Amino acid sequence: MARQESDREDLIREATALVERVELQLEELPEPVVVGFRRDGSCSIFWGADPVYQFTTDYNLRRAYRQGLLIKAEQGALVSLERRRSAGQVSLVRHLLSATDAAALVDELQQHLELLQTKIVQRQVSVNGQVPAEGDVVGRVLTWLQAFPERLQIARRPNVG
């Protein structure tokens, strides 16, 4: 997931799994937001390098990257995966998020989605780039946001499909 400004630029150019993608600059925010859709319609949203949210086609949260941690859906719960390095090895340490931590992530996510929708509706965004160059990717993002359920569900698994 993007960690530097040049990586974010690469999302528009190189995130080919996201067949429709747009980089938006929201007024009053220092970093752009990249929103993209896979062929199956599943959505990914990158708020700069962190946080990142990935959804299933039916709006369930399947993965996230937040505060430096990889987070994935597992049987309807959220599990963090922390990279630990030791003596030439990297391991992932799995930790089930507490109800409090999961609720904080969901609250933050919903605030981000509401802010994005508000800024688009109020035309307080500018497009830094999009793929495909023609078409209304911002309109697609707005349609997706407007259809988002009031209550977020966690996916059963982190995979697409």
C-alpha positions in Angstrom: 0.0 0.0 0.0 1.2 3.5 -0.7 3.8 4.8 1.7 5.2 7.8 -0.1 3.9 10.5 -2.4 5.5 8.8 -5.4 3.7 5.6 -4.5 0.3 7.4 -4.5 1.1 8.7 -8.0 1.8 5.1 -9.0 -1.8 4.1 -7.9 -3.2 6.1 -10.8 -0.6 4.9 -13.2 0.0 1.3 -12.1 -2.9 0.0 -10.0 -4.2 -2.0 -13.0 -6.4 -4.3 -10.9 -8.4 -1.1 -10.2 -9.8 -0.7 -13.7 -11.5 2.6 -12.8 -9.7 4.8 -10.4 -9.5 8.5 -9.6 -7.2 10.7 -7.4 -9.2 13.4 -5.7 -7.9 16.4 -3.8 -10.4 17.4 -1.1 -10.4 21.0 0.0 -8.6 21.4 3.4 -6.9 18.0 3.2 -3.1 17.8 2.7 -3.1 14.4 1.0 -5.2 13.2 -2.0 -7.7 10.4 -1.8 -7.6 7.6 -4.4 -10.7 5.6 -5.0 -10.7 2.6 -7.4 -12.9 -0.2 -8.6 -12.0 -3.7 -9.7 -13.8 -5.4 -12.6 -16.2 -7.0 -10.2 -17.2 -3.6 -8.7 -15.4 -4.0 -5.4 -13.9 -0.7 -4.1 -10.7 0.4 -2.5 -10.1 3.8 -0.9 -6.7 5.2 -0.1 -6.6 8.2 2.2 -3.0 9.1 1.4 -0.8 6.2 2.5 -2.8 5.5 5.7 -5.6 4.5 6.2 -6.6 2.3 3.3 -10.0 0.5 3.1 -11.0 -2.4 0.7 -14.5 -3.6 0.3 -16.4 -6.5 -1.3 -18.9 -6.0 -4.0 -21.6 -5.9 -1.4 -19.9 -3.1 0.7 -18.5 -5.4 3.4 -15.1 -4.3 4.7 -12.6 -7.0 3.7 -9.2 -5.4 4.4 -7.7 -2.2 5.8 -4.4 -0.6 6.5 -4.5 1.7 9.5 -1.9 3.1 11.8 0.8 0.9 10.2 -1.1 -2.3 10.7 -2.6 -4.7 8.1 -6.1 -5.6 9.0 -8.2 -8.3 7.4 -11.7 -9.7 7.8 -11.9 -13.2 9.2 -15.3 -14.8 9.9 -17.0 -11.4 10.3 -14.3 -10.1 12.7 -11.2 -7.9 12.2 -7.7 -9.3 12.7 -4.6 -7.2 12.7 -1.4 -8.6 11.2 1.8 -7.0 12.6 5.1 -7.6 10.7 7.9 -8.6 13.1 11.4 -8.9 11.9 14.0 -11.0 13.6 17.4 -12.5 12.5 16.7 -12.4 8.7 13.1 -13.4 9.1 9.8 -11.6 8.8 6.7 -13.0 10.5 3.2 -11.8 10.7 1.7 -11.8 14.2 -2.1 -12.2 14.2 -4.2 -10.4 16.8 -8.0 -10.3 17.0 -9.1 -6.7 17.3 -11.1 -5.9 20.5 -14.7 -4.7 20.1 -13.4 -1.2 21.1 -10.6 -1.2 18.5 -12.9 -2.5 15.7 -15.6 0.1 16.6 -13.0 2.8 16.4 -11.9 1.7 12.9 -15.5 1.5 11.7 -16.3 4.9 13.1 -13.2 6.4 11.4 -14.1 4.7 8.2 -17.7 5.9 8.2 -16.5 9.5 9.0 -14.1 9.3 6.0 -16.8 8.0 3.7 -19.2 10.8 4.8 -16.6 13.4 4.4 -15.8 12.2 0.9 -19.4 12.1 -0.1 -20.0 15.6 1.3 -17.0 17.1 -0.5 -18.1 15.5 -3.8 -21.7 16.7 -3.5 -20.5 20.2 -2.6 -18.0 20.2 -5.5 -15.1 20.7 -3.1 -12.8 18.2 -4.8 -10.5 18.5 -7.7 -9.4 15.6 -9.9 -5.7 15.1 -10.0 -6.0 12.2 -12.5 -8.2 9.2 -13.4 -8.3 6.0 -15.4 -9.8 5.7 -17.8 -9.2 9.3 -18.8 -12.7 9.7 -20.3 -15.8 8.8 -18.3 -17.2 9.9 -15.0 -15.2 8.1 -12.3 -16.2 10.7 -9.7 -19.8 10.1 -10.5 -19.2 6.3 -10.0 -17.6 7.1 -6.6 -20.6 9.2 -5.6 -23.1 6.5 -6.7 -21.1 3.9 -4.7 -21.0 6.2 -1.6 -24.7 7.0 -1.8 -25.5 3.2 -2.0 -23.3 2.4 1.0 -25.4 0.8 3.8 -26.0 2.7 7.0 -24.4 -0.1 9.1 -21.1 -1.4 7.9 -20.6 -5.2 7.8 -17.3 -7.0 8.1 -16.7 -9.6 5.4 -16.3 -13.3 6.2 -12.9 -13.4 4.5 -10.4 -10.8 3.1 -10.4 -12.1 -0.5 -12.2 -10.5 -3.4 -15.0 -12.6 -4.9 
